[in-house]
Amino acid sequence: MKQALLLAAAAHAYNASTPPTKIITSNCTLQRFPPIYANRVHFFSFVAADLYHLLGHALRYYRHLGLDLKNQGQVWVHNASGPVALEKTLVYLRRYEIRYKVSNEWSSQTKREAANSFLLSLPNDAWLVYPDLDEFFAFPCEVLEIMDQGGLLSGQMVDRVAYDWHLNSLRPLPRAAKITNRSSIDYQFPRSCRLTGGLLDTNVNKYTLVPAVDAAGNRLRYINAHSVACGDNRRVLRHVHAQKATNCEGVSIHRGPDVAHYGFTKITIPVLERKLATYKALARTSGELRHRDAVEHYRKLRESFEYCPLTKSYQFTRRARRLLMRKRYCDPLPPHLERDYAPSQFCFEPTKAPRPRPTPRPSSSKGKATPAPRVRPDDDDPPDE
């Protein structure tokens, strides 16, 4: 694989973008926001419809943190995969009674504008949790003091990878009475790797808790998913910073626990290819450097995986696996965890993935109803209770 993901010479360059934050050294992770604080914390996310397999795990996780998803949450759904995936997504959202909007468009700008619109609608004493649904934010017990001081909280993304280095399906979350350690999402993806920051040289800093206003009453806005600015200066918002609070008064940035990033599942390849096609089109029409950079980023990431007919799934390439382990971007698993997993099966002569069948066009014959798409029973992902 030509030049896979991997820029060995720039392996540690991501450290250069580490923001001047106050590092919180705490062995205490907040299990649940007290009601008096949870009443001020709002939730927003922009999710692709084909990520419904993550919804049960993510929404339950944030609800168990004490967030009021029903009254203080909103999700935008990108309808990119047809009616079946959309309906599965909506089933979860209705179960958790969270407000939602369906969008037929997706881009970084679309996400930013939707998040800013939601943030601007909040009361002055509100706070926002804005994750992608493959990001599980964690909060230190000191987060309550940070909220009292009006500070920002951030964390660094750590990628979670399957034990066998494959892009496996995420098993549906079982009903509450049947949940075990083995059904949890962290058990299914036990490896902790610095793939995004170490190999792709990408900004891994993510704001996990953002106030609606700064000390002077200026409204905060997202520049992108990693940076914010205060005030109404639109020109400032077009510049990308390495996690700064630009023009904000009385706002300190605190570094909290790592953010678990479950971005390497079965759905990764179609999502990557869709993003790559989107940014290729944007690069052709606009010619902007940021769009060309996005194309290069997603191309490198896509070239890190190959199809394995033996397991009928994608796997990390051999070069990617060796570099991940040699550079120690992945933490070693404890011996007692190693014994819990079956030996990995790899294809040492992988082939190209089979081409997906084209979606049949609706019949134009009058009087004939278009049959609904069939869903395989083993592909169903029922909501949890």
C-alpha contacts under 8 A as a table, 3 or more apart, distances in Angstrom:
res1	aa1	res2	aa2	distance
1	M	4	A	5.89
1	M	303	E	6.98
1	M	304	S	7.98
1	M	317	T	7.96
2	K	303	E	7.86
3	Q	6	L	6.49
3	Q	300	K	7.66
3	Q	303	E	7.95
4	A	300	K	5.71
4	A	301	L	7.37
4	A	303	E	5.10
4	A	304	S	5.17
4	A	319	R	7.74
4	A	320	A	7.18
5	L	199	L	6.53
5	L	200	L	6.45
5	L	300	K	4.55
5	L	301	L	5.40
5	L	302	R	7.88
5	L	303	E	6.42
5	L	304	S	5.35
5	L	320	A	7.04
6	L	199	L	5.42
6	L	200	L	6.59
6	L	300	K	7.40
6	L	320	A	7.44
7	L	10	A	5.43
7	L	11	A	6.04
7	L	199	L	6.23
7	L	200	L	7.08
7	L	201	D	7.96
8	A	11	A	4.87
8	A	199	L	7.33
10	A	13	A	5.07
10	A	14	Y	7.94
10	A	201	D	7.07
11	A	14	Y	7.43
11	A	198	G	5.40
11	A	199	L	5.86
11	A	201	D	6.88
12	H	15	N	5.91
12	H	16	A	8.00
12	H	198	G	6.19
12	H	201	D	7.67
13	A	16	A	5.60
13	A	17	S	7.80
13	A	198	G	7.87
13	A	201	D	6.39
14	Y	17	S	5.62
14	Y	18	T	7.22
14	Y	197	G	5.91
14	Y	198	G	6.65
14	Y	201	D	5.16
14	Y	202	T	6.56
14	Y	203	N	6.80
15	N	18	T	5.32
17	S	203	N	7.04
17	S	242	A	5.68
18	T	205	N	7.63
18	T	242	A	7.27
19	P	242	A	6.47
19	P	243	Q	6.14
19	P	244	K	7.15
20	P	253	I	7.79
21	T	252	S	7.47
21	T	253	I	5.09
21	T	254	H	5.33
21	T	255	R	6.03
22	K	252	S	7.76
22	K	253	I	6.28
22	K	254	H	4.63
22	K	255	R	5.88
23	I	254	H	5.90
23	I	255	R	4.70
23	I	256	G	6.80
24	I	140	P	7.94
24	I	254	H	6.70
24	I	255	R	5.78
24	I	256	G	5.66
26	S	29	T	7.63
26	S	140	P	6.74
26	S	141	C	7.81
28	C	140	P	5.94
28	C	141	C	5.67
29	T	138	A	7.10
29	T	139	F	5.87
29	T	140	P	4.49
29	T	141	C	5.43
29	T	257	P	7.88
30	L	33	F	7.12
30	L	138	A	7.42
30	L	139	F	5.45
30	L	140	P	5.22
30	L	141	C	4.62
30	L	143	V	7.98
31	Q	65	L	6.13
32	R	64	H	6.76
32	R	65	L	4.28
32	R	66	G	5.23
33	F	37	Y	6.20
33	F	38	A	5.36
33	F	65	L	6.02
33	F	66	G	5.26
33	F	67	L	7.43
34	P	37	Y	5.53
34	P	38	A	5.94
34	P	66	G	7.31
35	P	38	A	4.78
35	P	39	N	5.90
35	P	66	G	7.40
36	I	39	N	5.69
36	I	40	R	7.54
37	Y	40	R	5.56
37	Y	41	V	6.81
37	Y	144	L	7.45
38	A	41	V	5.10
38	A	66	G	6.23
38	A	67	L	5.83
38	A	68	D	7.30
39	N	67	L	7.89
39	N	68	D	7.49
40	R	125	D	6.73
40	R	126	A	4.75
40	R	127	W	5.93
41	V	67	L	6.80
41	V	72	Q	7.45
41	V	126	A	5.99
41	V	127	W	4.71
41	V	128	L	5.70
41	V	129	V	7.02
42	H	67	L	7.22
42	H	68	D	7.47
42	H	69	L	7.72
42	H	72	Q	4.91
42	H	73	G	5.71
42	H	126	A	7.13
42	H	127	W	6.01
42	H	128	L	4.86
42	H	129	V	6.11
43	F	67	L	7.50
43	F	69	L	6.72
43	F	72	Q	6.27
43	F	73	G	4.45
43	F	74	Q	6.33
43	F	128	L	5.83
43	F	129	V	4.93
43	F	130	Y	6.06
44	F	73	G	5.76
44	F	74	Q	5.00
44	F	75	V	5.63
44	F	115	A	6.93
44	F	118	F	7.56
44	F	128	L	7.34
44	F	129	V	6.44
44	F	130	Y	5.01
44	F	131	P	7.14
45	S	74	Q	6.80
45	S	75	V	4.90
45	S	76	W	6.32
45	S	115	A	7.67
45	S	130	Y	5.68
45	S	131	P	5.76
45	S	132	D	5.75
45	S	133	L	6.87
46	F	75	V	5.73
46	F	76	W	4.60
46	F	77	V	5.94
46	F	78	H	7.35
46	F	111	K	6.41
46	F	132	D	6.47
46	F	133	L	7.88
47	V	51	L	6.90
47	V	75	V	7.24
47	V	76	W	6.22
47	V	77	V	5.06
47	V	78	H	6.08
47	V	132	D	6.68
47	V	133	L	6.60
48	A	51	L	5.59
48	A	52	Y	7.90
48	A	77	V	5.61
48	A	78	H	4.58
48	A	79	N	6.55
48	A	80	A	6.79
49	A	52	Y	5.96
49	A	77	V	5.85
49	A	78	H	5.69
49	A	79	N	5.49
49	A	80	A	6.49
49	A	81	S	6.60
49	A	85	A	5.60
49	A	86	L	5.10
49	A	89	T	5.88
50	D	53	H	7.51
50	D	80	A	7.49
50	D	81	S	6.15
50	D	85	A	5.29
50	D	86	L	7.19
50	D	89	T	7.66
50	D	267	I	7.45
51	L	54	L	5.65
51	L	55	L	6.98
51	L	89	T	7.71
51	L	267	I	7.22
52	Y	55	L	5.08
52	Y	56	G	7.57
52	Y	85	A	6.99
52	Y	88	K	6.32
52	Y	89	T	4.87
52	Y	92	Y	7.81
52	Y	381	D	7.95
53	H	56	G	6.82
53	H	57	H	7.94
53	H	170	L	6.50
53	H	171	R	7.70
53	H	172	P	6.60
53	H	381	D	6.46
54	L	57	H	5.48
54	L	58	A	5.97
54	L	133	L	6.74
54	L	134	D	6.78
54	L	170	L	7.47
55	L	58	A	5.11
55	L	59	L	5.72
55	L	89	T	7.33
55	L	92	Y	6.71
55	L	133	L	6.94
56	G	59	L	5.58
56	G	60	R	6.04
56	G	92	Y	6.68
56	G	172	P	7.51
56	G	173	L	6.34
56	G	383	P	6.31
56	G	384	D	6.41
57	H	60	R	5.48
57	H	61	Y	6.10
57	H	173	L	6.31
57	H	185	I	7.16
58	A	61	Y	5.04
58	A	62	Y	6.31
58	A	133	L	6.00
58	A	134	D	7.35
58	A	136	F	7.07
59	L	62	Y	5.30
59	L	63	R	5.99
59	L	96	Y	7.65
60	R	63	R	5.06
60	R	64	H	6.03
61	Y	64	H	5.26
61	Y	65	L	6.52
61	Y	136	F	7.71
62	Y	65	L	5.00
62	Y	66	G	6.91
62	Y	67	L	6.07
63	R	66	G	5.32
63	R	67	L	5.08
63	R	68	D	6.67
63	R	69	L	6.63
64	H	67	L	7.20
67	L	72	Q	7.78
68	D	71	N	5.81
68	D	72	Q	5.52
68	D	73	G	6.87
69	L	72	Q	5.36
69	L	73	G	4.44
69	L	74	Q	7.49
69	L	96	Y	7.15
69	L	97	E	7.40
69	L	98	I	5.59
70	K	73	G	5.98
70	K	96	Y	6.62
70	K	97	E	5.09
70	K	98	I	4.55
70	K	99	R	6.98
71	N	98	I	7.31
73	G	98	I	5.96
73	G	99	R	6.49
74	Q	98	I	6.08
74	Q	99	R	4.85
74	Q	100	Y	5.45
74	Q	101	K	7.98
75	V	98	I	7.30
75	V	99	R	6.41
75	V	100	Y	4.68
75	V	101	K	6.56
76	W	100	Y	5.48
76	W	101	K	4.81
76	W	102	V	5.81
76	W	103	S	6.81
77	V	100	Y	7.14
77	V	101	K	6.16
77	V	102	V	4.78
77	V	103	S	5.89
78	H	102	V	6.07
78	H	103	S	4.91
78	H	104	N	5.73
78	H	105	E	6.48
78	H	106	W	6.40
79	N	82	G	6.69
79	N	86	L	6.26
79	N	102	V	6.53
79	N	103	S	6.07
79	N	104	N	5.34
79	N	105	E	7.77
80	A	104	N	6.90
81	S	84	V	7.74
81	S	85	A	6.11
81	S	86	L	7.25
82	G	85	A	6.08
82	G	86	L	6.43
83	P	86	L	5.03
83	P	87	E	5.97
84	V	87	E	5.29
84	V	88	K	6.37
84	V	373	P	7.10
84	V	375	V	7.85
85	A	88	K	5.19
85	A	89	T	6.25
86	L	89	T	5.10
86	L	90	L	6.20
87	E	90	L	5.02
87	E	91	V	6.15
88	K	91	V	5.18
88	K	92	Y	6.79
88	K	381	D	7.59
88	K	382	P	7.91
89	T	92	Y	5.48
89	T	93	L	6.48
90	L	93	L	4.93
90	L	94	R	5.95
91	V	94	R	5.29
91	V	95	R	6.18
91	V	383	P	7.16
92	Y	95	R	5.09
92	Y	96	Y	6.38
92	Y	383	P	5.86
93	L	96	Y	5.27
93	L	97	E	5.91
93	L	98	I	5.50
93	L	99	R	7.46
93	L	100	Y	7.41
94	R	97	E	4.60
94	R	98	I	6.38
95	R	98	I	7.91
95	R	383	P	7.79
103	S	106	W	7.51
105	E	110	T	7.29
106	W	110	T	5.88
106	W	111	K	7.09
107	S	110	T	5.09
107	S	111	K	6.33
107	S	278	T	7.73
108	S	111	K	5.18
108	S	112	R	6.11
108	S	224	N	7.54
109	Q	112	R	5.06
109	Q	113	E	6.07
110	T	113	E	5.32
110	T	114	A	6.20
111	K	114	A	5.21
111	K	115	A	6.14
112	R	115	A	5.17
112	R	116	N	6.04
112	R	222	Y	6.46
112	R	223	I	7.30
112	R	224	N	6.17
112	R	225	A	7.28
113	E	116	N	5.13
113	E	117	S	6.01
114	A	117	S	5.15
114	A	118	F	6.35
115	A	118	F	5.19
115	A	119	L	6.10
115	A	130	Y	7.70
115	A	222	Y	7.55
116	N	119	L	4.91
116	N	120	L	5.94
116	N	221	R	5.67
116	N	222	Y	6.25
117	S	120	L	5.27
117	S	121	S	6.39
118	F	121	S	5.20
118	F	122	L	6.83
119	L	122	L	5.53
119	L	128	L	7.01
119	L	212	A	6.40
119	L	220	L	7.81
119	L	221	R	7.38
120	L	212	A	7.18
120	L	219	R	7.07
120	L	220	L	7.84
120	L	221	R	7.79
122	L	126	A	6.11
122	L	212	A	6.76
123	P	126	A	5.37
123	P	212	A	7.16
124	N	212	A	5.67
124	N	213	V	5.93
124	N	217	G	7.73
125	D	211	P	7.42
125	D	212	A	6.72
125	D	213	V	7.54
126	A	211	P	6.12
126	A	212	A	5.56
127	W	209	L	6.51
127	W	210	V	5.43
127	W	211	P	4.35
127	W	212	A	5.71
128	L	209	L	5.65
128	L	210	V	5.13
128	L	211	P	6.33
128	L	212	A	7.21
129	V	208	T	5.81
129	V	209	L	5.15
129	V	210	V	6.78
130	Y	207	Y	7.90
130	Y	208	T	6.82
130	Y	209	L	7.58
131	P	134	D	7.77
131	P	135	E	5.81
131	P	136	F	7.39
131	P	137	F	7.35
131	P	208	T	7.34
132	D	135	E	5.43
133	L	136	F	7.29
134	D	261	H	5.66
134	D	262	Y	4.88
134	D	263	G	5.76
135	E	157	M	7.94
135	E	259	V	6.37
135	E	260	A	5.76
135	E	261	H	4.61
135	E	262	Y	6.34
135	E	263	G	7.92
136	F	259	V	5.78
136	F	260	A	5.20
136	F	261	H	6.51
137	F	155	G	7.80
137	F	208	T	6.22
137	F	258	D	7.56
137	F	259	V	5.03
137	F	260	A	6.82
138	A	208	T	7.90
138	A	256	G	7.71
138	A	257	P	5.85
138	A	258	D	6.87
138	A	259	V	6.28
139	F	143	V	6.32
139	F	256	G	6.40
139	F	257	P	6.24
140	P	143	V	5.50
140	P	256	G	6.13
140	P	257	P	6.55
141	C	144	L	6.80
142	E	145	E	5.37
142	E	146	I	6.50
143	V	146	I	4.88
143	V	147	M	6.18
143	V	153	L	7.67
144	L	147	M	5.13
144	L	148	D	6.35
145	E	148	D	5.00
145	E	149	Q	6.30
146	I	149	Q	5.08
146	I	150	G	6.16
146	I	151	G	5.29
146	I	152	L	7.31
146	I	153	L	7.60
146	I	254	H	7.94
147	M	150	G	5.07
147	M	151	G	6.13
147	M	152	L	7.96
148	D	151	G	7.93
150	G	211	P	6.85
150	G	214	D	7.05
150	G	215	A	7.15
150	G	250	G	7.47
150	G	251	V	6.25
150	G	252	S	7.73
151	G	210	V	7.90
151	G	211	P	7.53
151	G	250	G	7.77
151	G	251	V	4.97
151	G	252	S	4.79
151	G	253	I	5.97
151	G	254	H	7.07
152	L	207	Y	7.27
152	L	209	L	6.10
152	L	210	V	5.50
152	L	211	P	6.98
152	L	251	V	6.62
152	L	252	S	5.99
152	L	253	I	4.74
152	L	254	H	6.01
153	L	207	Y	5.90
153	L	208	T	5.63
153	L	209	L	5.15
153	L	210	V	6.89
153	L	253	I	5.88
153	L	254	H	4.86
153	L	255	R	5.97
153	L	256	G	6.40
154	S	205	N	6.67
154	S	206	K	5.47
154	S	207	Y	4.15
154	S	208	T	5.06
154	S	209	L	6.93
154	S	253	I	7.03
154	S	254	H	6.08
154	S	255	R	4.96
154	S	256	G	5.80
155	G	205	N	5.82
155	G	206	K	5.50
155	G	207	Y	6.43
155	G	208	T	6.51
155	G	255	R	5.58
155	G	256	G	5.18
155	G	257	P	5.61
155	G	258	D	4.99
155	G	259	V	5.74
156	Q	204	V	5.31
156	Q	205	N	4.61
156	Q	206	K	6.09
156	Q	257	P	7.45
156	Q	258	D	4.91
156	Q	259	V	5.64
157	M	194	R	7.82
157	M	196	T	7.80
157	M	204	V	5.20
157	M	205	N	6.50
157	M	206	K	7.05
157	M	258	D	5.84
157	M	259	V	4.55
157	M	260	A	6.03
157	M	261	H	6.00
158	V	192	S	6.21
158	V	193	C	5.87
158	V	194	R	5.53
158	V	195	L	7.66
158	V	196	T	7.73
158	V	258	D	6.39
158	V	259	V	5.91
158	V	260	A	5.29
158	V	261	H	5.70
159	D	191	R	7.93
159	D	192	S	5.72
159	D	193	C	5.07
159	D	194	R	6.06
159	D	195	L	6.37
159	D	196	T	7.04
159	D	260	A	6.15
159	D	261	H	4.63
159	D	262	Y	6.20
159	D	263	G	6.97
159	D	264	F	7.92
160	R	186	D	7.61
160	R	189	F	5.46
160	R	190	P	6.32
160	R	191	R	5.41
160	R	192	S	4.90
160	R	193	C	6.28
160	R	260	A	6.51
160	R	261	H	5.76
160	R	262	Y	5.29
160	R	263	G	7.35
160	R	264	F	7.29
161	V	165	W	6.59
161	V	189	F	4.82
161	V	190	P	6.25
161	V	191	R	4.92
161	V	192	S	6.52
161	V	193	C	7.15
161	V	262	Y	7.35
161	V	264	F	6.28
162	A	165	W	5.31
162	A	166	H	6.18
162	A	167	L	7.08
162	A	168	N	7.06
162	A	188	Q	6.23
162	A	189	F	4.08
162	A	190	P	6.01
162	A	191	R	6.24
162	A	264	F	7.99
163	Y	166	H	7.74
163	Y	188	Q	7.69
163	Y	189	F	6.37
163	Y	190	P	6.15
163	Y	191	R	6.21
163	Y	341	Y	7.18
163	Y	344	S	7.63
164	D	343	P	7.23
164	D	344	S	4.63
164	D	345	Q	7.11
165	W	315	Q	5.84
165	W	316	F	5.88
165	W	321	R	7.75
165	W	344	S	7.65
166	H	265	T	7.90
166	H	313	S	6.86
166	H	314	Y	5.80
166	H	315	Q	4.14
166	H	316	F	6.36
167	L	264	F	5.74
167	L	265	T	4.42
167	L	266	K	4.77
167	L	267	I	7.91
167	L	268	T	7.37
167	L	313	S	6.62
167	L	314	Y	5.49
167	L	315	Q	5.88
167	L	316	F	7.92
168	N	264	F	7.94
168	N	265	T	5.11
168	N	266	K	4.89
168	N	313	S	7.10
168	N	314	Y	7.91
169	S	265	T	5.77
169	S	266	K	4.80
169	S	267	I	7.53
170	L	185	I	7.50
170	L	188	Q	7.38
170	L	265	T	6.59
170	L	266	K	7.38
171	R	183	S	7.45
172	P	381	D	5.57
172	P	382	P	7.06
172	P	383	P	7.88
173	L	179	I	7.53
173	L	183	S	6.67
173	L	184	S	7.36
173	L	383	P	7.62
173	L	384	D	6.13
174	P	177	A	7.99
174	P	178	K	5.97
174	P	179	I	5.81
174	P	183	S	7.31
174	P	384	D	5.88
174	P	385	E	7.99
175	R	178	K	5.45
175	R	179	I	6.43
175	R	384	D	5.02
175	R	385	E	5.18
176	A	179	I	5.41
176	A	384	D	7.16
176	A	385	E	6.10
179	I	183	S	6.10
179	I	184	S	7.50
180	T	183	S	5.35
180	T	184	S	6.84
181	N	184	S	5.48
181	N	187	Y	6.78
182	R	187	Y	5.60
182	R	188	Q	7.15
183	S	187	Y	6.91
183	S	188	Q	7.25
184	S	187	Y	5.41
184	S	188	Q	6.62
185	I	188	Q	5.16
185	I	189	F	6.35
186	D	189	F	5.11
186	D	190	P	5.48
187	Y	190	P	5.25
189	F	262	Y	7.64
190	P	333	L	7.87
191	R	330	C	6.79
191	R	331	D	6.85
191	R	332	P	7.63
191	R	333	L	6.88
192	S	330	C	5.61
192	S	331	D	5.70
193	C	324	L	7.86
193	C	329	Y	5.35
193	C	330	C	3.98
193	C	331	D	6.33
194	R	197	G	5.58
194	R	198	G	5.33
194	R	199	L	7.43
194	R	329	Y	5.00
194	R	330	C	6.29
195	L	198	G	5.26
195	L	199	L	5.17
195	L	200	L	6.66
195	L	324	L	7.46
195	L	329	Y	6.56
195	L	330	C	7.89
196	T	199	L	6.03
196	T	200	L	5.21
196	T	201	D	6.68
196	T	202	T	5.90
196	T	203	N	7.90
196	T	204	V	6.79
197	G	200	L	5.75
197	G	201	D	4.89
197	G	202	T	4.99
197	G	203	N	6.34
197	G	204	V	5.61
198	G	201	D	5.61
198	G	202	T	7.79
198	G	329	Y	6.64
199	L	324	L	7.99
200	L	297	H	7.26
200	L	300	K	7.77
200	L	301	L	7.59
203	N	226	H	7.64
203	N	242	A	7.28
205	N	226	H	6.13
205	N	243	Q	6.80
206	K	225	A	6.89
206	K	226	H	4.95
206	K	227	S	7.91
206	K	243	Q	7.76
206	K	259	V	7.97
207	Y	210	V	6.77
207	Y	225	A	7.67
207	Y	226	H	6.11
207	Y	227	S	7.49
211	P	214	D	7.06
211	P	220	L	7.29
212	A	219	R	5.95
212	A	220	L	5.75
213	V	216	A	7.64
213	V	217	G	5.23
213	V	218	N	5.21
213	V	219	R	4.44
213	V	220	L	5.53
213	V	230	C	7.85
214	D	217	G	5.26
214	D	218	N	5.43
214	D	219	R	6.67
214	D	220	L	7.02
214	D	230	C	7.43
214	D	248	C	6.03
214	D	249	E	5.81
214	D	250	G	6.51
214	D	251	V	6.35
215	A	218	N	7.44
215	A	248	C	7.89
215	A	249	E	5.57
215	A	250	G	5.20
215	A	251	V	7.07
216	A	249	E	6.14
216	A	250	G	7.68
218	N	230	C	5.77
218	N	231	G	5.33
218	N	248	C	7.38
219	R	230	C	5.53
219	R	231	G	5.64
219	R	232	D	7.91
220	L	228	V	6.52
220	L	229	A	5.64
220	L	230	C	4.46
220	L	231	G	6.65
220	L	248	C	7.80
221	R	228	V	5.44
221	R	229	A	5.40
221	R	230	C	6.12
221	R	231	G	7.75
221	R	237	L	7.95
222	Y	225	A	6.66
222	Y	226	H	7.78
222	Y	227	S	5.94
222	Y	228	V	4.29
222	Y	229	A	6.37
222	Y	237	L	7.57
223	I	226	H	7.52
223	I	227	S	5.33
223	I	228	V	5.09
223	I	229	A	6.54
223	I	237	L	5.02
223	I	238	R	6.64
223	I	239	H	7.21
223	I	240	V	6.60
224	N	227	S	5.46
224	N	228	V	7.09
224	N	240	V	7.25
226	H	242	A	7.36
226	H	243	Q	5.55
227	S	240	V	7.28
227	S	241	H	6.24
227	S	242	A	6.75
227	S	243	Q	4.45
227	S	244	K	5.73
227	S	245	A	6.81
228	V	243	Q	7.20
228	V	244	K	6.47
228	V	245	A	5.24
228	V	246	T	6.57
229	A	236	V	7.63
229	A	237	L	6.72
229	A	244	K	7.59
229	A	245	A	5.19
229	A	246	T	4.43
229	A	247	N	6.09
229	A	248	C	6.47
230	C	233	N	7.99
230	C	245	A	7.23
230	C	246	T	6.24
230	C	247	N	5.36
230	C	248	C	5.04
231	G	247	N	7.22
231	G	248	C	7.82
233	N	236	V	5.55
233	N	237	L	6.79
234	R	237	L	5.09
234	R	238	R	6.80
235	R	238	R	5.53
235	R	239	H	7.42
236	V	239	H	5.68
237	L	240	V	7.60
241	H	244	K	6.02
245	A	248	C	5.62
245	A	251	V	7.27
245	A	253	I	7.94
248	C	251	V	6.22
262	Y	265	T	7.28
263	G	268	T	6.74
264	F	267	I	7.76
264	F	268	T	5.66
265	T	268	T	5.42
266	K	269	I	6.98
266	K	313	S	7.52
266	K	314	Y	7.60
267	I	270	P	5.88
267	I	271	V	6.31
268	T	271	V	5.24
268	T	272	L	5.95
269	I	272	L	5.06
269	I	273	E	6.12
269	I	302	R	7.24
270	P	273	E	5.13
270	P	274	R	6.12
271	V	274	R	5.14
271	V	275	K	6.21
272	L	275	K	5.14
272	L	276	L	6.01
272	L	298	Y	6.61
272	L	302	R	6.71
273	E	276	L	4.99
273	E	277	A	6.14
273	E	302	R	7.67
274	R	277	A	5.18
274	R	278	T	6.19
275	K	278	T	5.00
275	K	279	Y	6.22
275	K	298	Y	7.46
276	L	279	Y	5.37
276	L	280	K	6.05
276	L	294	A	7.88
276	L	295	V	5.83
276	L	298	Y	5.91
276	L	299	R	6.96
277	A	280	K	5.11
277	A	281	A	6.26
278	T	281	A	5.33
278	T	282	L	6.34
279	Y	282	L	4.83
279	Y	283	A	5.89
279	Y	291	H	5.73
279	Y	292	R	7.35
279	Y	294	A	6.51
279	Y	295	V	5.73
280	K	283	A	5.07
280	K	284	R	6.18
280	K	291	H	7.46
280	K	292	R	7.40
280	K	295	V	6.09
281	A	284	R	5.17
281	A	285	T	6.29
282	L	285	T	5.26
282	L	286	S	5.80
282	L	287	G	7.38
282	L	291	H	6.34
283	A	286	S	5.40
283	A	287	G	4.74
283	A	288	E	6.11
283	A	289	L	7.77
283	A	291	H	5.10
283	A	292	R	5.56
283	A	295	V	7.94
284	R	287	G	5.65
287	G	291	H	7.34
287	G	292	R	7.38
288	E	291	H	5.57
288	E	292	R	6.62
289	L	292	R	5.05
289	L	293	D	6.06
290	R	293	D	5.02
290	R	294	A	6.21
291	H	294	A	5.00
291	H	295	V	6.31
292	R	295	V	5.06
292	R	296	E	6.35
293	D	296	E	5.13
293	D	297	H	6.15
294	A	297	H	5.01
294	A	298	Y	6.21
295	V	298	Y	5.38
295	V	299	R	6.00
296	E	299	R	5.09
296	E	300	K	6.18
297	H	300	K	5.41
297	H	301	L	6.37
298	Y	301	L	5.02
298	Y	302	R	5.99
299	R	302	R	5.06
299	R	303	E	6.18
300	K	303	E	5.24
300	K	304	S	6.64
301	L	304	S	5.35
301	L	305	F	7.71
302	R	305	F	6.04
303	E	306	E	7.50
304	S	316	F	5.87
304	S	317	T	5.67
304	S	320	A	6.15
305	F	314	Y	6.22
305	F	315	Q	5.46
305	F	316	F	4.55
305	F	317	T	5.24
306	E	314	Y	5.40
306	E	315	Q	5.57
306	E	316	F	6.43
306	E	317	T	5.88
306	E	350	P	6.54
306	E	351	T	7.42
306	E	352	K	7.27
306	E	353	A	7.82
307	Y	312	K	7.26
307	Y	313	S	5.91
307	Y	314	Y	4.33
307	Y	315	Q	6.31
307	Y	350	P	5.88
307	Y	351	T	5.93
307	Y	352	K	5.92
307	Y	353	A	5.27
308	C	311	T	5.80
308	C	312	K	5.61
308	C	313	S	5.58
308	C	314	Y	5.73
308	C	315	Q	6.67
308	C	346	F	7.13
308	C	347	C	5.42
308	C	350	P	5.19
308	C	351	T	6.56
308	C	353	A	7.80
309	P	312	K	4.57
309	P	313	S	6.92
309	P	347	C	7.43
309	P	350	P	7.05
309	P	351	T	7.07
309	P	353	A	7.93
310	L	345	Q	7.92
310	L	346	F	7.60
310	L	347	C	6.56
311	T	345	Q	7.39
311	T	346	F	7.91
315	Q	346	F	7.65
316	F	320	A	6.07
316	F	321	R	6.19
317	T	320	A	5.13
317	T	321	R	6.26
318	R	321	R	5.15
318	R	322	R	6.15
318	R	348	F	7.90
319	R	322	R	5.25
319	R	323	L	6.10
320	A	323	L	5.22
320	A	324	L	6.03
321	R	324	L	5.14
321	R	325	M	6.32
322	R	325	M	5.30
322	R	326	R	5.84
323	L	326	R	5.01
323	L	327	K	5.79
324	L	327	K	5.60
324	L	328	R	6.04
324	L	329	Y	5.23
324	L	330	C	6.19
325	M	328	R	4.87
325	M	329	Y	6.31
325	M	330	C	6.10
326	R	329	Y	7.81
328	R	331	D	6.76
333	L	337	L	6.34
333	L	338	E	6.39
334	P	337	L	5.45
334	P	338	E	6.49
335	P	338	E	5.00
335	P	339	R	6.63
336	H	339	R	5.54
336	H	340	D	7.05
337	L	340	D	5.26
337	L	341	Y	7.26
338	E	341	Y	5.96
339	R	342	A	7.81
347	C	350	P	5.26
362	P	370	T	6.04
363	S	368	K	7.50
363	S	369	A	7.98
363	S	370	T	6.41
365	S	368	K	5.96
375	V	379	D	6.90
375	V	380	D	7.08
376	R	379	D	5.26
376	R	380	D	6.67
377	P	380	D	5.36
